[in-house]
Structures are given as structure tokens and as C-alpha cells.
Amino acid sequence: MMPLSMAKQGEPNTIRRVGGKEETRRFIENLGFVAGAEVMVISEFNGSMIVNVKDSRVAIGKDMANKIMVG
């Protein structure tokens, strides 16, 4: 397992778990980042990432991406 922030661009990954405080975890899960979902990094720039999750593109910061474990 590794944090989403370490994932390579264009490589599909499966979300294993979402960490962080309860309210942070709930916010991340509401964006579609739930265990078992497939996620792919589209691009990275200035400490932010654009990822594809559940047929949506979402921009998240690296600090948030560090809480999403993929494998």
C-alpha cells in the first residue's frame, strides 16, 4: 500500500482505505474516494493533483492525497 500522492500518472489504482480524522474522512469519501473504488492520477501541478474517480475528475491537495491509501 502507498498514499495516492505517490501513485504514477495514468496508472489505475484501487483505494484500500481512507485515513485522517472522522470529518476529513467523511469529506474525502463524499468526493467518491471510498475503499474498493478505482482511482487514476491524471496530472500533478503545484502541490495539487487531478484524479479520476468514479467517472469524475477531482482536484485534491497532496495533503489530502496522503490520507488516501491505494494498492
N, CA, C and O of each residue as an XYZ file, in Angstrom:
284
protein
N       0.835     -1.189      0.000
C       0.000      0.000      0.000
C       0.879      1.251      0.000
O       1.971      1.266      0.567
N       0.377      2.281     -0.642
C       1.084      3.566     -0.674
C       0.053      4.677     -0.738
O      -1.086      4.443     -1.141
N       0.441      5.891     -0.343
C      -0.510      7.001     -0.460
C      -0.741      7.367     -1.926
O       0.136      7.174     -2.768
N      -1.902      7.884     -2.215
C      -2.255      8.284     -3.580
C      -1.257      9.290     -4.135
O      -1.025      9.331     -5.344
N      -0.667     10.097     -3.268
C       0.297     11.109     -3.720
C       1.539     10.484     -4.359
O       2.265     11.168     -5.081
N       1.797      9.193     -4.106
C       2.955      8.505     -4.673
C       2.615      7.732     -5.962
O       3.509      7.195     -6.615
N       1.335      7.679     -6.321
C       0.909      6.912     -7.497
C       1.400      7.572     -8.789
O       1.513      8.795     -8.870
N       1.685      6.749     -9.788
C       2.142      7.252    -11.082
C       0.953      7.731    -11.912
O      -0.148      7.189    -11.813
N       1.193      8.750    -12.725
C       0.152      9.270    -13.614
C      -0.279      8.196    -14.603
O       0.553      7.449    -15.120
N      -1.589      8.120    -14.866
C      -2.128      7.220    -15.869
C      -2.209      5.766    -15.453
O      -2.616      4.926    -16.254
N      -1.834      5.442    -14.227
C      -1.866      4.061    -13.748
C      -3.083      3.853    -12.855
O      -3.232      4.552    -11.853
N      -3.958      2.906    -13.198
C      -5.138      2.680    -12.345
C      -4.739      2.060    -11.010
O      -3.888      1.171    -10.962
N      -5.348      2.523     -9.942
C      -5.112      2.002     -8.595
C      -6.454      1.782     -7.915
O      -7.453      2.410     -8.268
N      -6.466      0.890     -6.944
C      -7.668      0.646     -6.154
C      -7.471      1.244     -4.771
O      -6.432      1.040     -4.143
N      -8.461      1.978     -4.301
C      -8.389      2.575     -2.975
C      -8.548      1.468     -1.933
O      -9.517      0.709     -1.963
N      -7.594      1.386     -1.018
C      -7.625      0.363      0.036
C      -8.268      0.903      1.310
O      -9.085      0.228      1.936
N      -7.889      2.138      1.691
C      -8.520      2.751      2.870
C      -8.292      4.255      2.849
O      -7.398      4.764      2.173
N      -9.122      4.939      3.605
C      -9.022      6.394      3.718
C      -8.749      6.711      5.180
O      -9.498      6.287      6.061
N      -7.677      7.455      5.440
C      -7.301      7.789      6.808
C      -7.684      9.210      7.161
O      -8.399      9.881      6.417
N      -7.196      9.659      8.309
C      -7.463     11.018      8.760
C      -8.543     11.064      9.818
O      -9.093     10.037     10.215
N      -8.838     12.278     10.269
C      -9.892     12.474     11.275
C     -11.246     12.142     10.670
O     -11.406     12.130      9.449
N     -12.208     11.874     11.523
C     -13.550     11.466     11.070
C     -14.150     12.445     10.066
O     -14.655     12.014      9.029
N     -14.111     13.745     10.339
C     -14.731     14.714      9.421
C     -13.956     14.787      8.104
O     -14.559     14.954      7.044
N     -12.636     14.663      8.159
C     -11.829     14.665      6.935
C     -12.143     13.431      6.102
O     -12.318     13.514      4.887
N     -12.212     12.280      6.775
C     -12.502     11.023      6.080
C     -13.878     11.080      5.411
O     -14.038     10.643      4.271
N     -14.857     11.615      6.119
C     -16.216     11.717      5.565
C     -16.215     12.625      4.327
O     -16.861     12.314      3.327
N     -15.485     13.751      4.400
C     -15.396     14.677      3.268
C     -14.770     13.992      2.052
O     -15.275     14.105      0.934
N     -13.662     13.280      2.286
C     -12.976     12.578      1.194
C     -13.889     11.511      0.587
O     -13.958     11.368     -0.634
N     -14.588     10.764      1.444
C     -15.485      9.711      0.954
C     -16.658     10.297      0.176
O     -17.132      9.677     -0.775
N     -17.133     11.476      0.561
C     -18.222     12.131     -0.172
C     -17.794     12.556     -1.571
O     -18.635     12.708     -2.458
N     -16.496     12.749     -1.774
C     -15.982     13.073     -3.111
C     -15.898     11.828     -3.999
O     -15.646     11.937     -5.199
N     -16.107     10.649     -3.413
C     -16.072      9.403     -4.182
C     -14.882      8.524     -3.867
O     -14.743      7.447     -4.446
N     -14.020      8.957     -2.961
C     -12.842      8.172     -2.591
C     -13.208      7.182     -1.502
O     -12.990      7.445     -0.319
N     -13.767      6.036     -1.899
C     -14.168      5.006     -0.945
C     -13.373      3.734     -1.224
O     -12.933      3.497     -2.349
N     -13.196      2.927     -0.193
C     -12.447      1.673     -0.331
C     -13.069      0.823     -1.435
O     -14.286      0.648     -1.490
N     -12.217      0.298     -2.311
C     -12.671     -0.550     -3.407
C     -12.860      0.194     -4.716
O     -12.945     -0.432     -5.773
N     -12.929      1.521     -4.666
C     -13.112      2.308     -5.891
C     -11.793      2.407     -6.651
O     -10.717      2.380     -6.053
N     -11.888      2.522     -7.968
C     -10.690      2.682     -8.786
C     -10.395      4.166     -8.956
O     -11.305      4.971     -9.155
N      -9.117      4.521     -8.876
C      -8.693      5.913     -8.971
C      -7.456      5.993     -9.863
O      -6.609      5.100     -9.843
N      -7.359      7.069    -10.643
C      -6.210      7.256    -11.526
C      -5.765      8.709    -11.473
O      -6.584      9.623    -11.571
N      -4.454      8.917    -11.318
C      -3.899     10.273    -11.306
C      -3.824     10.755    -12.752
O      -3.207     10.103    -13.594
N      -4.452     11.897    -13.039
C      -4.433     12.479    -14.382
C      -3.237     13.413    -14.525
O      -2.488     13.328    -15.498
N      -3.061     14.308    -13.549
C      -1.914     15.224    -13.600
C      -1.606     15.768    -12.221
O      -2.423     15.690    -11.304
N      -0.403     16.324    -12.092
C       0.056     16.943    -10.849
C       0.651     18.290    -11.173
O       1.364     18.436    -12.165
N       0.363     19.280    -10.342
C       0.979     20.597    -10.511
C       0.874     21.397     -9.219
O      -0.161     21.378     -8.554
N       1.946     22.098     -8.867
C       1.989     22.979     -7.695
C       1.387     22.367     -6.435
O       0.638     23.038     -5.724
N       1.696     21.126     -6.151
C       1.204     20.505     -4.927
C      -0.234     20.031     -4.971
O      -0.767     19.594     -3.952
N      -0.876     20.107     -6.133
C      -2.244     19.607     -6.289
C      -2.252     18.466     -7.302
O      -1.347     18.345     -8.128
N      -3.269     17.646     -7.224
C      -3.405     16.528     -8.151
C      -4.806     16.546     -8.746
O      -5.777     16.878     -8.067
N      -4.899     16.187    -10.016
C      -6.204     15.959    -10.627
C      -6.309     14.447    -10.800
O      -5.478     13.820    -11.456
N      -7.346     13.882    -10.199
C      -7.526     12.437    -10.245
C      -8.898     12.096    -10.806
O      -9.849     12.868    -10.684
N      -8.978     10.937    -11.416
C     -10.225     10.428    -11.958
C     -10.747      9.383    -10.981
O     -10.077      8.380    -10.734
N     -11.929      9.604    -10.426
C     -12.535      8.644     -9.505
C     -14.032      8.597     -9.793
O     -14.692      9.634     -9.860
N     -14.557      7.395     -9.961
C     -15.990      7.204    -10.251
C     -16.460      8.083    -11.412
O     -17.471      8.774    -11.291
N     -15.745      8.063    -12.518
C     -16.087      8.810    -13.732
C     -16.141     10.324    -13.529
O     -16.800     11.024    -14.298
N     -15.468     10.830    -12.519
C     -15.383     12.277    -12.276
C     -13.933     12.674    -12.103
O     -13.115     11.893    -11.618
N     -13.624     13.898    -12.504
C     -12.281     14.427    -12.261
C     -12.365     15.342    -11.048
O     -13.207     16.237    -10.975
N     -11.467     15.091    -10.095
C     -11.463     15.835     -8.844
C     -10.062     16.362     -8.595
O      -9.081     15.638     -8.767
N      -9.964     17.629     -8.188
C      -8.674     18.212     -7.814
C      -8.551     18.143     -6.295
O      -9.432     18.598     -5.566
N      -7.436     17.562     -5.829
C      -7.188     17.485     -4.389
C      -5.750     17.893     -4.107
O      -4.885     17.796     -4.978
N      -5.504     18.346     -2.897
C      -4.156     18.714     -2.486
C      -3.364     17.476     -2.097
O      -3.933     16.423     -1.806
N      -2.040     17.616     -2.096
C      -1.180     16.481     -1.719
C      -1.441     16.035     -0.288
O      -1.357     14.843      0.011
N      -1.760     16.987      0.613
C      -2.029     16.605      1.996
C      -3.227     15.671      2.084
O      -3.226     14.736      2.885
N      -4.245     15.915      1.271
C      -5.415     15.042      1.239
C      -5.075     13.714      0.553
O      -5.521     12.653      0.990
N      -4.288     13.781     -0.518
C      -3.892     12.571     -1.239
C      -3.071     11.648     -0.346
O      -3.095     10.431     -0.533
N      -2.349     12.201      0.616
C      -1.561     11.386      1.539
C      -2.440     10.560      2.458
O      -1.972      9.566      3.015
N      -3.698     10.938      2.635
C      -4.610     10.214      3.507
C      -5.321      9.066      2.781
O      -5.966      8.230      3.413
N      -5.198      9.034      1.446
C      -5.869      8.008      0.643
C      -4.844      6.947      0.277
O      -3.912      7.209     -0.484
N      -5.022      5.732      0.827
C      -4.089      4.644      0.577
C      -4.590      3.784     -0.590
O      -5.744      3.356     -0.625
N      -3.678      3.548     -1.542
C      -4.021      2.738     -2.713
C      -3.060      1.558     -2.804
O      -2.005      1.546     -2.171
N      -3.443      0.574     -3.598
C      -2.580     -0.582     -3.770
C      -3.094     -1.493     -4.840
O      -2.483     -2.525     -5.118
